[in-house]
Protein backbone atom coordinates (compact mmCIF):
# COMPACT_ATOMS: atom_id res chain seq x y z
CA UNK A 1 0.00 0.00 0.00
CA UNK A 2 1.27 3.47 -0.88
CA UNK A 3 2.37 5.25 2.32
CA UNK A 4 0.72 8.46 1.12
CA UNK A 5 -2.81 7.08 0.74
CA UNK A 6 -5.53 8.28 3.15
CA UNK A 7 -5.89 4.73 4.52
CA UNK A 8 -2.20 4.43 5.35
CA UNK A 9 -2.09 7.87 6.93
CA UNK A 10 -5.16 7.05 9.05
CA UNK A 11 -3.58 3.75 10.16
CA UNK A 12 -0.34 5.51 11.09
CA UNK A 13 -2.32 8.13 13.04
CA UNK A 14 -4.14 5.44 15.05
CA UNK A 15 -0.85 3.69 15.74
CA UNK A 16 0.68 6.93 17.00
CA UNK A 17 -2.28 7.64 19.30
CA UNK A 18 -2.12 4.16 20.83
CA UNK A 19 1.65 4.48 21.22
CA UNK A 20 1.25 7.85 22.96
CA UNK A 21 -1.34 6.39 25.36
CA UNK A 22 0.99 3.50 26.20
CA UNK A 23 3.89 5.90 26.78
CA UNK A 24 1.73 7.96 29.15
CA UNK A 25 0.85 4.81 31.07
CA UNK A 26 4.53 3.86 31.32
CA UNK A 27 5.23 7.35 32.70
CA UNK A 28 2.81 6.57 35.54
CA UNK A 29 4.52 3.24 36.23
CA UNK A 30 7.91 4.95 36.45
CA UNK A 31 6.68 7.38 39.08
CA UNK A 32 4.87 4.71 41.07
CA UNK A 33 7.93 2.48 41.44
CA UNK A 34 10.32 5.39 42.05
CA UNK A 35 8.18 7.09 44.68
CA UNK A 36 7.82 3.97 46.81
CA UNK A 37 11.43 4.42 47.99
CA UNK A 38 11.21 7.57 50.14
CA UNK A 39 8.09 6.69 52.21
CA UNK A 40 9.31 3.10 52.66
CA UNK A 41 12.58 4.64 53.82
CA UNK A 42 10.79 6.05 56.87
CA UNK A 43 10.17 2.47 58.00
CA UNK A 44 13.78 1.39 57.59
CA UNK A 45 15.11 4.63 59.09
CA UNK A 46 13.39 3.73 62.34
CA UNK A 47 15.33 0.44 62.39
CA UNK A 48 18.63 1.72 60.93
CA UNK A 49 19.04 5.48 61.40
CA UNK A 50 21.46 5.81 58.48
CA UNK A 51 19.31 3.87 56.01
CA UNK A 52 16.56 6.37 55.14
CA UNK A 53 17.77 7.10 51.60
CA UNK A 54 19.57 3.80 50.98
CA UNK A 55 16.66 2.15 49.17
CA UNK A 56 16.33 5.27 47.05
CA UNK A 57 20.07 5.10 46.29
CA UNK A 58 19.82 1.46 45.18
CA UNK A 59 16.87 2.33 42.94
CA UNK A 60 18.80 5.07 41.18
CA UNK A 61 22.18 3.32 41.25
CA UNK A 62 20.75 0.83 38.74
CA UNK A 63 20.54 3.68 36.20
CA UNK A 64 24.33 3.95 36.24
CA UNK A 65 24.66 0.35 35.07
CA UNK A 66 21.62 0.13 32.81
CA UNK A 67 21.50 3.54 31.11
CA UNK A 68 23.75 2.91 28.11
CA UNK A 69 22.67 -0.75 27.66
CA UNK A 70 19.04 0.40 27.66
CA UNK A 71 19.79 2.95 24.94
CA UNK A 72 21.46 0.26 22.85
CA UNK A 73 18.49 -2.05 23.41
CA UNK A 74 16.26 0.48 21.66
CA UNK A 75 18.43 0.15 18.58
CA UNK A 76 18.76 -3.64 18.72
CA UNK A 77 15.31 -4.90 19.83
CA UNK A 78 13.15 -1.76 19.67
CA UNK A 79 10.87 0.16 22.01
CA UNK A 80 8.19 -2.51 22.46
CA UNK A 81 10.45 -5.40 23.45
CA UNK A 82 12.48 -3.12 25.73
CA UNK A 83 9.22 -2.14 27.48
CA UNK A 84 8.22 -5.77 27.90
CA UNK A 85 11.58 -6.69 29.40
CA UNK A 86 11.25 -3.72 31.76
CA UNK A 87 7.82 -4.87 32.96
CA UNK A 88 9.11 -8.38 33.66
CA UNK A 89 12.09 -7.03 35.58
CA UNK A 90 9.87 -4.64 37.57
CA UNK A 91 7.60 -7.52 38.59
CA UNK A 92 10.64 -9.42 39.89
CA UNK A 93 11.91 -6.36 41.80
CA UNK A 94 8.58 -5.79 43.53
CA UNK A 95 8.40 -9.51 44.27
CA UNK A 96 11.75 -9.30 46.04
CA UNK A 97 10.53 -6.36 48.13
CA UNK A 98 7.46 -8.38 49.07
CA UNK A 99 9.68 -11.33 49.95
CA UNK A 100 11.70 -9.06 52.26
CA UNK A 101 8.54 -8.41 54.28
CA UNK A 102 8.00 -12.12 54.80
CA UNK A 103 11.41 -13.49 55.73
CA UNK A 104 14.75 -12.86 57.42
CA UNK A 105 13.58 -10.38 60.07
CA UNK A 106 15.57 -12.17 62.77
CA UNK A 107 18.56 -13.32 60.71
CA UNK A 108 21.66 -11.13 60.87
CA UNK A 109 23.99 -11.03 57.85
CA UNK A 110 26.69 -8.63 59.06
CA UNK A 111 27.04 -5.70 61.43
CA UNK A 112 27.42 -1.92 61.00
CA UNK A 113 28.74 -0.07 64.06
CA UNK A 114 27.86 -3.10 66.14
CA UNK A 115 24.26 -3.21 64.88
CA UNK A 116 23.22 -6.41 63.07
CA UNK A 117 21.89 -5.92 59.54
CA UNK A 118 19.03 -8.31 58.95
CA UNK A 119 18.50 -10.48 55.89
CA UNK A 120 15.13 -8.86 55.12
CA UNK A 121 16.81 -5.47 54.69
CA UNK A 122 19.35 -6.95 52.26
CA UNK A 123 16.55 -8.53 50.24
CA UNK A 124 14.67 -5.20 50.22
CA UNK A 125 17.72 -3.35 48.89
CA UNK A 126 18.17 -6.01 46.21
CA UNK A 127 14.55 -5.54 45.17
CA UNK A 128 14.97 -1.77 45.03
CA UNK A 129 18.04 -2.23 42.82
CA UNK A 130 16.17 -4.56 40.44
CA UNK A 131 13.25 -2.10 40.27
CA UNK A 132 15.82 0.53 39.29
CA UNK A 133 16.66 -1.49 36.16
CA UNK A 134 12.96 -1.50 35.30
CA UNK A 135 12.37 2.24 35.62
CA UNK A 136 15.63 3.01 33.83
CA UNK A 137 14.52 0.97 30.81
CA UNK A 138 11.04 2.52 30.87
CA UNK A 139 12.50 6.04 31.05
CA UNK A 140 14.79 5.21 28.14
CA UNK A 141 11.74 4.21 26.12
CA UNK A 142 9.20 6.93 26.89
CA UNK A 143 11.29 10.08 26.56
CA UNK A 144 12.68 9.70 23.00
CA UNK A 145 9.46 7.97 21.89
CA UNK A 146 7.27 10.93 22.91
CA UNK A 147 9.78 13.39 21.45
CA UNK A 148 9.70 11.53 18.12
CA UNK A 149 5.91 11.12 18.12
CA UNK A 150 5.59 14.85 18.74
CA UNK A 151 8.03 15.72 15.96
CA UNK A 152 10.56 17.32 18.31
CA UNK A 153 10.65 21.01 19.22
CA UNK A 154 7.73 22.56 21.09
CA UNK A 155 5.30 19.78 20.16
CA UNK A 156 7.71 17.13 21.40
CA UNK A 157 8.11 18.99 24.67
CA UNK A 158 4.32 19.33 24.92
CA UNK A 159 3.90 15.55 24.79
CA UNK A 160 6.70 15.10 27.34
CA UNK A 161 4.99 17.53 29.72
CA UNK A 162 1.62 15.80 29.26
CA UNK A 163 3.23 12.47 30.03
CA UNK A 164 4.94 14.14 32.96
CA UNK A 165 1.51 15.19 34.26
CA UNK A 166 0.49 11.53 34.44
CA UNK A 167 3.81 10.81 36.10
CA UNK A 168 3.13 13.46 38.74
CA UNK A 169 -0.40 12.18 39.41
CA UNK A 170 1.06 8.76 40.14
CA UNK A 171 3.76 10.39 42.27
CA UNK A 172 1.10 12.27 44.25
CA UNK A 173 -0.97 9.20 45.03
CA UNK A 174 1.90 6.83 45.89
CA UNK A 175 3.13 8.47 49.14
CA UNK A 176 -0.48 9.05 50.23
CA UNK A 177 -1.27 5.34 49.83
CA UNK A 178 1.92 4.35 51.65
CA UNK A 179 1.24 6.88 54.42
CA UNK A 180 -2.30 5.54 54.86
CA UNK A 181 -0.93 2.02 55.29
CA UNK A 182 1.93 3.02 57.58
CA UNK A 183 0.17 5.49 59.89
CA UNK A 184 2.55 6.24 62.76
CA UNK A 185 6.02 4.73 62.36
CA UNK A 186 7.30 2.89 65.42
CA UNK A 187 10.00 0.31 66.11
CA UNK A 188 7.35 -2.32 65.39
CA UNK A 189 6.44 -0.95 61.94
CA UNK A 190 7.68 -3.24 59.16
CA UNK A 191 7.42 -3.56 55.41
CA UNK A 192 4.68 -6.10 56.07
CA UNK A 193 2.35 -3.16 56.78
CA UNK A 194 2.45 -2.12 53.11
CA UNK A 195 2.33 -5.54 51.43
CA UNK A 196 -1.16 -4.89 49.96
CA UNK A 197 0.35 -2.07 47.91
CA UNK A 198 3.15 -4.35 46.67
CA UNK A 199 0.60 -6.98 45.61
CA UNK A 200 -1.38 -4.35 43.70
CA UNK A 201 1.80 -3.11 42.05
CA UNK A 202 2.77 -6.60 40.87
CA UNK A 203 -0.71 -7.08 39.46
CA UNK A 204 -0.48 -3.80 37.55
CA UNK A 205 2.88 -4.83 36.09
CA UNK A 206 1.46 -8.15 34.93
CA UNK A 207 -1.54 -6.39 33.34
CA UNK A 208 0.74 -3.82 31.71
CA UNK A 209 2.82 -6.59 30.17
CA UNK A 210 -0.30 -8.09 28.58
CA UNK A 211 -1.50 -4.72 27.25
CA UNK A 212 1.83 -3.79 25.68
CA UNK A 213 1.96 -7.20 23.97
CA UNK A 214 -1.22 -6.27 22.08
CA UNK A 215 -0.28 -2.69 21.11
CA UNK A 216 1.72 -1.77 18.03
CA UNK A 217 4.51 0.71 18.79
CA UNK A 218 6.53 2.53 16.07
CA UNK A 219 10.23 1.63 15.90
CA UNK A 220 11.99 4.69 14.42
CA UNK A 221 15.45 3.85 15.74
CA UNK A 222 15.61 0.05 15.62
CA UNK A 223 18.23 -1.46 13.33
CA UNK A 224 16.77 -3.53 10.50
CA UNK A 225 17.63 -7.20 10.28
CA UNK A 226 20.86 -7.70 8.37
CA UNK A 227 21.94 -4.06 8.64
CA UNK A 228 25.66 -3.58 9.03
CA UNK A 229 27.15 -2.28 12.25
CA UNK A 230 29.72 0.36 11.45
CA UNK A 231 31.99 2.72 13.27
CA UNK A 232 31.05 6.37 13.34
CA UNK A 233 33.32 9.35 13.79
CA UNK A 234 30.80 10.94 16.15
CA UNK A 235 28.51 9.98 19.03
CA UNK A 236 26.07 11.79 21.34
CA UNK A 237 29.11 12.83 23.40
CA UNK A 238 30.26 14.95 20.43
CA UNK A 239 27.53 17.53 21.07
CA UNK A 240 28.34 20.13 23.73
CA UNK A 241 24.71 20.94 24.51
CA UNK A 242 24.03 17.23 25.00
CA UNK A 243 27.00 16.76 27.32
CA UNK A 244 25.96 19.75 29.44
CA UNK A 245 22.38 18.49 29.38
CA UNK A 246 23.54 15.10 30.70
CA UNK A 247 25.08 16.91 33.68
CA UNK A 248 21.87 18.89 34.03
CA UNK A 249 19.77 15.71 34.18
CA UNK A 250 22.06 14.31 36.90
CA UNK A 251 21.54 17.45 38.96
CA UNK A 252 17.83 17.76 38.17
CA UNK A 253 16.83 14.26 39.27
CA UNK A 254 18.77 14.77 42.49
CA UNK A 255 16.86 18.01 43.03
CA UNK A 256 13.47 16.48 42.26
CA UNK A 257 13.98 13.52 44.62
CA UNK A 258 15.97 15.34 47.31
CA UNK A 259 13.48 18.14 47.99
CA UNK A 260 10.54 15.93 49.09
CA UNK A 261 12.78 13.12 50.38
CA UNK A 262 14.57 15.20 53.00
CA UNK A 263 11.32 17.07 53.68
CA UNK A 264 9.72 13.76 54.76
CA UNK A 265 12.58 13.09 57.19
CA UNK A 266 12.44 16.69 58.46
CA UNK A 267 8.71 16.63 59.21
CA UNK A 268 8.89 13.08 60.60
CA UNK A 269 11.46 14.23 63.15
CA UNK A 270 9.11 15.48 65.88
CA UNK A 271 11.95 16.99 67.91
CA UNK A 272 12.81 19.34 65.03
CA UNK A 273 9.52 19.94 63.22
CA UNK A 274 7.34 20.10 66.32
CA UNK A 275 4.79 17.66 64.85
CA UNK A 276 3.91 15.31 67.70
CA UNK A 277 0.93 13.37 66.31
CA UNK A 278 1.18 11.01 63.33
CA UNK A 279 4.34 12.79 62.18
CA UNK A 280 5.19 10.21 59.49
CA UNK A 281 1.68 10.30 57.99
CA UNK A 282 1.69 14.12 58.03
CA UNK A 283 5.14 14.15 56.39
CA UNK A 284 4.10 11.86 53.51
CA UNK A 285 0.87 13.81 52.97
CA UNK A 286 2.77 17.11 52.78
CA UNK A 287 5.30 15.55 50.41
CA UNK A 288 2.37 14.40 48.26
CA UNK A 289 1.45 18.08 47.80
CA UNK A 290 4.86 18.54 46.17
CA UNK A 291 4.02 15.85 43.60
CA UNK A 292 0.53 17.29 43.20
CA UNK A 293 2.02 20.68 42.34
CA UNK A 294 4.33 18.95 39.87
CA UNK A 295 1.17 17.61 38.27
CA UNK A 296 -0.32 21.12 38.15
CA UNK A 297 2.89 22.55 36.70
CA UNK A 298 3.10 19.90 34.00
CA UNK A 299 -0.53 20.40 33.02
CA UNK A 300 0.12 24.12 32.65
CA UNK A 301 3.31 23.42 30.70
CA UNK A 302 1.55 20.95 28.39
CA UNK A 303 -0.91 23.72 27.53
CA UNK A 304 1.63 26.50 26.97
CA UNK A 305 4.48 24.47 25.44
CA UNK A 306 3.00 24.91 21.98
CA UNK A 307 3.89 28.61 22.20
CA UNK A 308 6.45 28.92 25.03
CA UNK A 309 9.86 27.35 24.40
CA UNK A 310 11.51 24.76 26.61
CA UNK A 311 14.36 27.19 27.18
CA UNK A 312 12.12 29.99 28.47
CA UNK A 313 10.32 27.60 30.81
CA UNK A 314 13.60 26.21 32.18
CA UNK A 315 15.04 29.67 32.85
CA UNK A 316 11.92 30.89 34.64
CA UNK A 317 11.48 27.69 36.67
CA UNK A 318 15.12 27.59 37.80
CA UNK A 319 15.05 31.22 38.92
CA UNK A 320 11.81 30.83 40.88
CA UNK A 321 13.00 27.57 42.47
CA UNK A 322 16.17 29.25 43.75
CA UNK A 323 14.08 31.98 45.39
CA UNK A 324 11.75 29.46 47.04
CA UNK A 325 14.61 27.31 48.37
CA UNK A 326 16.38 30.31 49.89
CA UNK A 327 13.13 31.43 51.53
CA UNK A 328 12.63 27.92 52.98
CA UNK A 329 16.16 27.93 54.43
CA UNK A 330 15.74 31.25 56.22
CA UNK A 331 12.19 30.82 57.56
CA UNK A 332 12.15 30.13 61.35
CA UNK A 333 10.79 26.73 62.44
CA UNK A 334 8.48 28.50 64.89
CA UNK A 335 6.49 30.00 62.01
CA UNK A 336 3.71 27.49 61.25
CA UNK A 337 1.11 27.03 58.54
CA UNK A 338 -1.75 24.56 58.04
CA UNK A 339 -1.21 21.96 55.30
CA UNK A 340 -3.08 18.81 54.24
CA UNK A 341 -2.43 15.67 56.28
CA UNK A 342 -3.80 12.17 56.74
CA UNK A 343 -4.15 9.80 59.69
CA UNK A 344 -5.85 6.44 60.09
CA UNK A 345 -7.89 7.79 63.00
CA UNK A 346 -9.02 11.12 61.52
CA UNK A 347 -8.76 10.58 57.76
CA UNK A 348 -7.89 13.62 55.65
CA UNK A 349 -7.38 16.72 57.77
CA UNK A 350 -4.88 19.55 58.24
CA UNK A 351 -1.80 19.85 60.42
CA UNK A 352 0.41 22.70 61.61
CA UNK A 353 3.83 22.41 59.97
CA UNK A 354 6.81 24.80 59.65
CA UNK A 355 6.23 27.33 56.86
CA UNK A 356 9.47 26.18 55.24
CA UNK A 357 7.54 23.08 54.14
CA UNK A 358 5.20 25.28 52.10
CA UNK A 359 8.06 26.90 50.17
CA UNK A 360 9.65 23.51 49.55
CA UNK A 361 6.50 21.92 48.15
CA UNK A 362 5.92 25.00 45.97
CA UNK A 363 9.15 24.15 44.16
CA UNK A 364 7.17 21.28 42.65
CA UNK A 365 5.67 23.83 40.27
CA UNK A 366 9.22 24.58 39.11
CA UNK A 367 10.70 21.08 38.94
CA UNK A 368 7.63 19.96 36.98
CA UNK A 369 8.93 21.46 33.72
CA UNK A 370 12.64 20.78 34.14
CA UNK A 371 12.93 17.16 33.01
CA UNK A 372 11.08 17.68 29.74
CA UNK A 373 12.82 21.00 29.15
CA UNK A 374 16.35 19.69 29.71
CA UNK A 375 15.78 16.47 27.73
CA UNK A 376 14.13 18.27 24.83
CA UNK A 377 16.88 20.90 24.61
CA UNK A 378 19.67 18.34 24.95
CA UNK A 379 18.46 16.00 22.17
CA UNK A 380 17.48 18.78 19.77
CA UNK A 381 19.26 18.24 16.47
CA UNK A 382 20.73 14.81 17.36
CA UNK A 383 18.89 12.85 14.68
CA UNK A 384 20.27 9.29 14.51
CA UNK A 385 22.00 9.72 17.90
CA UNK A 386 18.73 10.34 19.79
CA UNK A 387 18.09 6.79 21.04
CA UNK A 388 21.62 6.32 22.33
CA UNK A 389 21.60 9.78 23.90
CA UNK A 390 18.47 8.71 25.79
CA UNK A 391 20.47 5.82 27.26
CA UNK A 392 23.18 8.22 28.42
CA UNK A 393 20.55 10.41 30.07
CA UNK A 394 19.14 7.41 31.89
CA UNK A 395 22.60 6.56 33.19
CA UNK A 396 22.78 10.02 34.74
CA UNK A 397 19.46 9.58 36.52
CA UNK A 398 21.69 7.97 39.15
CA UNK A 399 21.86 11.54 40.45
CA UNK A 400 18.47 10.83 42.04
CA UNK A 401 20.26 8.44 44.38
CA UNK A 402 23.58 10.21 44.89
CA UNK A 403 22.42 13.80 45.44
CA UNK A 404 19.70 12.93 48.04
CA UNK A 405 22.19 10.68 49.83
CA UNK A 406 24.66 13.58 50.04
CA UNK A 407 21.88 15.95 51.06
CA UNK A 408 20.71 13.52 53.74
CA UNK A 409 24.28 13.28 55.05
CA UNK A 410 24.40 17.09 55.34
CA UNK A 411 20.98 17.08 57.02
CA UNK A 412 22.05 14.43 59.53
CA UNK A 413 25.38 16.03 60.39
CA UNK A 414 24.39 19.71 60.23
CA UNK A 415 20.73 20.60 59.73
CA UNK A 416 17.77 19.69 57.55
CA UNK A 417 17.31 23.19 56.18
CA UNK A 418 21.04 23.72 55.73
CA UNK A 419 21.11 20.73 53.39
CA UNK A 420 18.98 22.66 50.91
CA UNK A 421 21.93 24.92 50.07
CA UNK A 422 23.12 21.98 47.97
CA UNK A 423 19.83 22.07 46.07
CA UNK A 424 20.15 25.83 45.52
CA UNK A 425 23.64 25.38 44.06
CA UNK A 426 22.47 22.74 41.60
CA UNK A 427 19.58 24.96 40.54
CA UNK A 428 22.09 27.65 39.65
CA UNK A 429 23.67 25.22 37.18
CA UNK A 430 20.27 24.53 35.57
CA UNK A 431 19.78 28.27 35.20
CA UNK A 432 23.16 28.47 33.45
CA UNK A 433 22.17 25.60 31.14
CA UNK A 434 18.93 27.32 30.20
CA UNK A 435 20.67 30.61 29.42
CA UNK A 436 23.91 29.47 27.78
CA UNK A 437 24.59 25.73 27.87
CA UNK A 438 21.62 24.51 25.78
CA UNK A 439 22.80 26.12 22.52
CA UNK A 440 23.78 23.60 19.82
CA UNK A 441 27.25 24.66 18.65
CA UNK A 442 27.90 21.40 16.74
CA UNK A 443 25.53 21.77 13.81
CA UNK A 444 28.28 20.67 11.42
CA UNK A 445 27.98 17.04 12.59
CA UNK A 446 25.84 14.92 10.18
CA UNK A 447 22.84 13.42 11.99
CA UNK A 448 20.74 11.89 9.21
CA UNK A 449 20.24 8.12 9.42
CA UNK A 450 21.93 6.54 6.41
CA UNK A 451 21.24 2.97 5.28
CA UNK A 452 19.59 2.36 8.68
CA UNK A 453 22.94 1.41 10.15
CA UNK A 454 23.56 0.84 13.85
CA UNK A 455 26.09 3.21 15.31
CA UNK A 456 27.85 1.73 18.31
CA UNK A 457 27.96 3.85 21.46
CA UNK A 458 31.06 2.19 22.90
CA UNK A 459 33.51 3.07 20.16
Buried (B, 14 or more C-beta within 10 A) or exposed (E): EEEEEEEEEEBEEEBBEBBBEBBBBBBBBBBBBBBBBBBBBBBBBBBBEBBBBBBBBBBBBBBBBBBBBBBBBBBEBBBBBBBBBBBBBBBBBBBBBBBBBEEBBEEEEEEEEEEBBBBBBBBBBBBBBBBBBBBBBBBBBBBBBBBBBBEBBBBBBBBBBBBBBBBBBBBBBBBBBBBBBBBBBEEEBBBBBBBEBBEEBBEBBEEBBEEBEEBEBBBBBBBEEEEEEEEBEBBBBBBBBBBBBBBBBBBBBBBBBBBBBBBBBBBBBEEBBBBEEBBBBBBBBBBBBBBBBBBBBBBBBBEBBEEBBBBBBBBBBBBBBBBBBBBBBEBEBEEBBEBBBBBEEEEEBEBBBBBBBBBBBBBBBBBBBBBBBBBBBBBBBBEBBBBBBBBBBBBBBBBBBBBBBBBBBBBBEEEBBEBBBBBBEBBEBBBBBBBEBBBBEBEEBEBEBEEEBBBBBEE
